[in-house]
């Protein structure tokens, strides 16, 4: 398969042992009941396998719809999937799944969503601080707070439960380029990346007058508890909810979905270069 054949949102690439594993929200069922998530495998980032179901929604799961934004992170030798879900009776939340393989199957590692139950929360990503402390970074959804928030919460060493209260890192209306005429401000898809010079970056998505954009910010102290300073968006042509990865030649890439229109969304890859302590499109 080529990218033009893969209808997913929120793409995430895991390079592992010579292969690339691509996960994402199924475009066809993005806003309806969904029964699982898929992984595609490639040797070259151009030719991909047919989808392989790596996570299946079962009757035992608390949620049954809008299965969104899977991210797979390697931690202590295991594969952890952070995925957002909801049901008609429950707020959206991010739950952690676990597997011994990037192909899955992934099964619930936590009994419930790890984000606060009373919150509408989504798009959890994983971060390990300079001190080796694991965090979940996630969005407090605009539907509940109007001005969407990106928050961080420290997790136990085994990722099974939070060990701190959520802390707001910033709100969607804060960047100097934010469209202040809007009546709501969206935060989507945070992803953390440390540059070669040690700066901590976060990419995330929101809406501006140009549409859905891929934004970028950096921490002033190089860690999660710094002040987040906003740079010009990385991509502002109707696409976003991306992540950053390095290929097996050590080249940096941004992958996102574009356009932000269902069912037209497809994964798109750009090469990045490090410049003045941040990342720009090459």
MIMI-591253 format. One record per residue (C-alpha): residue number from 1; x, y, z. Coordinates in steps of 0.001 Angstrom, whole numbers, plus 500000, padded with zeros to 6 digits. Layout:
// residues N
PT, NUM, X, Y, Z
...
// end
This chain:
// residues 282
PT, 1, 500000, 500000, 500000
PT, 2, 500994, 503634, 499423
PT, 3, 500026, 506561, 501632
PT, 4, 497307, 507476, 499126
PT, 5, 495660, 504136, 499960
PT, 6, 495844, 504505, 503757
PT, 7, 492910, 506433, 505237
PT, 8, 494036, 507253, 508775
PT, 9, 494197, 510303, 510980
PT, 10, 496754, 511066, 513695
PT, 11, 499581, 508980, 512173
PT, 12, 502331, 507660, 514429
PT, 13, 505497, 505869, 513254
PT, 14, 507560, 503566, 515460
PT, 15, 510951, 502592, 513970
PT, 16, 511979, 499243, 515433
PT, 17, 514531, 496612, 514398
PT, 18, 514806, 497705, 510773
PT, 19, 511106, 498205, 510125
PT, 20, 508657, 501078, 510458
PT, 21, 505317, 500529, 512196
PT, 22, 502533, 502977, 511322
PT, 23, 499510, 503429, 513598
PT, 24, 496585, 505833, 513362
PT, 25, 492892, 506528, 513850
PT, 26, 490795, 504641, 511317
PT, 27, 489373, 507315, 509025
PT, 28, 486221, 505368, 508211
PT, 29, 485120, 505077, 511852
PT, 30, 486799, 508157, 513333
PT, 31, 483529, 509637, 514630
PT, 32, 481452, 506496, 514998
PT, 33, 481523, 503222, 516847
PT, 34, 484889, 501572, 516270
PT, 35, 486072, 498046, 516886
PT, 36, 489831, 498414, 516781
PT, 37, 493080, 499869, 515481
PT, 38, 495524, 498783, 512803
PT, 39, 499262, 498772, 512178
PT, 40, 500992, 498978, 508788
PT, 41, 504601, 497820, 508318
PT, 42, 507248, 499159, 505922
PT, 43, 510936, 498767, 505119
PT, 44, 511279, 502104, 503324
PT, 45, 508507, 504520, 504428
PT, 46, 506994, 504318, 500940
PT, 47, 505609, 500793, 500539
PT, 48, 503380, 499538, 503349
PT, 49, 501744, 496265, 504247
PT, 50, 498021, 495702, 504370
PT, 51, 496519, 496732, 507756
PT, 52, 496982, 494308, 510625
PT, 53, 494545, 494745, 513524
PT, 54, 496669, 495307, 516610
PT, 55, 493981, 496354, 519105
PT, 56, 490406, 495091, 519319
PT, 57, 487607, 496748, 521276
PT, 58, 485884, 494107, 523419
PT, 59, 482663, 494142, 525416
PT, 60, 484730, 494301, 528613
PT, 61, 486167, 497695, 527677
PT, 62, 484480, 500759, 529200
PT, 63, 484439, 502571, 525825
PT, 64, 483093, 501625, 522411
PT, 65, 483465, 504607, 520096
PT, 66, 485860, 507204, 518720
PT, 67, 489011, 505140, 519208
PT, 68, 491599, 507805, 518497
PT, 69, 495260, 508703, 518232
PT, 70, 497199, 505527, 519089
PT, 71, 500829, 506095, 520035
PT, 72, 503179, 503185, 520719
PT, 73, 506205, 503795, 522935
PT, 74, 508908, 501358, 524038
PT, 75, 509475, 501473, 527792
PT, 76, 511370, 498950, 529901
PT, 77, 511373, 496451, 527046
PT, 78, 507610, 496480, 526443
PT, 79, 505350, 498279, 523975
PT, 80, 502809, 500673, 525477
PT, 81, 499952, 502098, 523419
PT, 82, 498351, 505352, 524558
PT, 83, 494891, 505551, 522975
PT, 84, 491885, 507869, 523473
PT, 85, 488349, 506456, 523705
PT, 86, 484883, 507337, 524894
PT, 87, 481384, 505950, 525303
PT, 88, 477917, 507501, 525340
PT, 89, 477997, 507380, 529142
PT, 90, 481584, 508449, 529800
PT, 91, 483884, 511348, 529058
PT, 92, 486675, 510777, 526604
PT, 93, 489946, 509649, 528175
PT, 94, 493337, 508161, 527348
PT, 95, 493984, 504574, 528388
PT, 96, 497271, 502654, 528264
PT, 97, 497484, 499287, 526485
PT, 98, 500450, 496897, 526483
PT, 99, 502017, 494279, 524219
PT, 100, 505204, 492270, 523793
PT, 101, 505296, 493160, 520090
PT, 102, 504769, 496283, 517948
PT, 103, 502274, 494172, 515975
PT, 104, 500212, 493592, 519086
PT, 105, 497827, 492389, 520124
PT, 106, 497570, 495213, 522650
PT, 107, 495520, 494604, 525780
PT, 108, 494467, 497059, 528510
PT, 109, 497329, 497646, 530938
PT, 110, 495378, 500065, 533108
PT, 111, 491844, 499121, 534192
PT, 112, 490423, 502446, 533034
PT, 113, 491420, 505730, 531458
PT, 114, 494502, 507106, 533188
PT, 115, 493459, 510727, 532588
PT, 116, 491085, 512281, 535163
PT, 117, 487650, 510621, 534961
PT, 118, 485747, 513897, 535377
PT, 119, 487642, 515489, 532505
PT, 120, 487103, 515197, 528784
PT, 121, 490705, 514369, 527908
PT, 122, 492410, 513059, 524792
PT, 123, 495595, 512529, 522795
PT, 124, 497841, 511303, 525562
PT, 125, 501530, 511050, 524717
PT, 126, 504485, 509719, 526686
PT, 127, 507466, 511644, 528042
PT, 128, 510362, 510711, 530329
PT, 129, 511988, 513665, 532113
PT, 130, 515704, 514323, 532507
PT, 131, 515391, 512710, 535944
PT, 132, 513941, 509538, 534399
PT, 133, 510394, 510245, 535603
PT, 134, 507563, 509086, 533280
PT, 135, 504743, 511492, 532373
PT, 136, 501614, 511514, 530315
PT, 137, 501098, 514759, 528390
PT, 138, 497531, 515203, 527142
PT, 139, 494794, 517642, 526153
PT, 140, 491975, 518856, 528389
PT, 141, 489381, 519179, 525669
PT, 142, 487950, 522505, 524528
PT, 143, 484405, 521069, 524675
PT, 144, 484739, 521177, 528455
PT, 145, 486988, 524193, 529054
PT, 146, 486479, 526305, 525870
PT, 147, 490158, 527298, 525823
PT, 148, 491793, 523912, 525289
PT, 149, 494653, 523005, 527624
PT, 150, 497744, 520861, 527322
PT, 151, 498516, 519239, 530650
PT, 152, 501165, 516960, 532149
PT, 153, 500749, 514371, 534881
PT, 154, 503497, 512283, 536462
PT, 155, 502995, 508514, 536342
PT, 156, 504220, 505714, 538560
PT, 157, 507422, 504017, 537457
PT, 158, 505439, 501093, 536007
PT, 159, 502923, 503472, 534286
PT, 160, 499996, 501881, 536126
PT, 161, 498623, 505033, 537806
PT, 162, 499165, 508788, 538227
PT, 163, 501324, 509999, 541122
PT, 164, 500560, 513707, 540729
PT, 165, 497727, 516036, 539854
PT, 166, 497569, 517394, 536294
PT, 167, 499507, 520615, 535664
PT, 168, 498538, 522969, 532830
PT, 169, 501506, 523618, 530532
PT, 170, 499690, 526128, 528318
PT, 171, 496345, 526969, 526716
PT, 172, 495459, 527095, 523032
PT, 173, 494865, 530861, 523044
PT, 174, 498366, 531703, 524330
PT, 175, 500536, 531671, 521151
PT, 176, 501159, 535089, 519607
PT, 177, 499746, 533776, 516326
PT, 178, 496513, 532384, 517852
PT, 179, 493281, 533505, 516181
PT, 180, 491800, 535569, 519021
PT, 181, 488531, 536046, 517097
PT, 182, 487492, 532446, 517685
PT, 183, 484940, 531525, 520351
PT, 184, 486749, 528250, 521116
PT, 185, 490395, 527250, 521145
PT, 186, 491415, 523681, 520325
PT, 187, 494413, 521708, 521573
PT, 188, 495175, 518426, 519788
PT, 189, 497934, 515885, 519571
PT, 190, 500916, 516929, 521737
PT, 191, 504170, 515111, 521035
PT, 192, 507507, 515636, 522794
PT, 193, 510913, 515697, 521095
PT, 194, 514395, 516505, 522388
PT, 195, 516813, 518078, 519930
PT, 196, 520462, 517148, 519526
PT, 197, 521440, 520251, 521512
PT, 198, 519167, 519241, 524395
PT, 199, 516162, 521538, 523867
PT, 200, 512754, 520060, 524644
PT, 201, 510177, 520690, 521929
PT, 202, 506473, 519981, 521768
PT, 203, 504441, 519827, 518590
PT, 204, 500660, 520109, 518818
PT, 205, 497718, 521113, 516631
PT, 206, 494987, 523728, 516654
PT, 207, 492856, 525822, 514290
PT, 208, 493775, 529248, 512932
PT, 209, 492428, 531385, 510107
PT, 210, 494424, 529197, 507706
PT, 211, 492767, 526022, 509036
PT, 212, 494213, 523088, 510949
PT, 213, 497915, 523648, 511702
PT, 214, 500922, 521845, 513145
PT, 215, 502278, 524095, 515880
PT, 216, 505595, 523933, 517753
PT, 217, 506763, 525222, 521142
PT, 218, 509853, 524831, 523307
PT, 219, 510476, 524715, 527052
PT, 220, 512665, 527504, 528391
PT, 221, 514444, 525181, 530843
PT, 222, 514644, 522073, 528672
PT, 223, 512159, 520039, 530692
PT, 224, 508448, 519529, 531229
PT, 225, 508150, 522079, 534048
PT, 226, 509547, 525004, 532038
PT, 227, 507698, 527937, 530513
PT, 228, 506493, 527006, 527028
PT, 229, 507465, 529502, 524339
PT, 230, 505608, 529352, 521036
PT, 231, 507293, 529509, 517655
PT, 232, 505762, 529972, 514216
PT, 233, 503748, 526879, 513176
PT, 234, 505654, 524110, 511409
PT, 235, 502840, 523474, 508901
PT, 236, 499769, 525618, 508230
PT, 237, 498230, 524078, 505119
PT, 238, 495232, 522150, 506492
PT, 239, 497041, 519324, 508221
PT, 240, 498322, 518334, 511633
PT, 241, 498198, 515959, 514603
PT, 242, 501695, 514835, 513764
PT, 243, 504737, 513343, 515431
PT, 244, 508495, 513346, 514891
PT, 245, 510695, 510316, 514319
PT, 246, 514160, 509455, 513031
PT, 247, 514637, 506939, 510257
PT, 248, 517398, 504337, 510185
PT, 249, 519706, 506819, 508440
PT, 250, 519261, 509276, 511346
PT, 251, 517200, 511676, 509245
PT, 252, 514411, 513445, 511114
PT, 253, 510844, 513390, 509813
PT, 254, 507484, 514923, 510613
PT, 255, 504439, 512801, 509791
PT, 256, 500926, 514275, 509980
PT, 257, 497551, 513835, 508313
PT, 258, 496389, 516142, 505555
PT, 259, 493899, 517368, 504587
PT, 260, 491983, 517565, 507849
PT, 261, 488822, 516418, 506111
PT, 262, 487146, 513049, 506573
PT, 263, 487437, 510739, 504618
PT, 264, 490156, 512472, 502565
PT, 265, 492880, 512515, 505234
PT, 266, 496111, 510652, 504439
PT, 267, 499550, 510418, 506107
PT, 268, 502126, 512881, 504769
PT, 269, 505862, 512846, 505600
PT, 270, 508251, 515812, 505588
PT, 271, 511984, 515860, 506256
PT, 272, 513084, 518075, 509139
PT, 273, 516368, 519757, 509932
PT, 274, 517634, 521136, 513217
PT, 275, 518297, 524854, 513076
PT, 276, 519017, 527256, 515952
PT, 277, 517921, 524727, 518537
PT, 278, 514566, 523939, 516935
PT, 279, 513218, 521966, 513975
PT, 280, 512141, 523359, 510611
PT, 281, 510909, 521759, 507405
PT, 282, 513891, 520934, 505219
// end
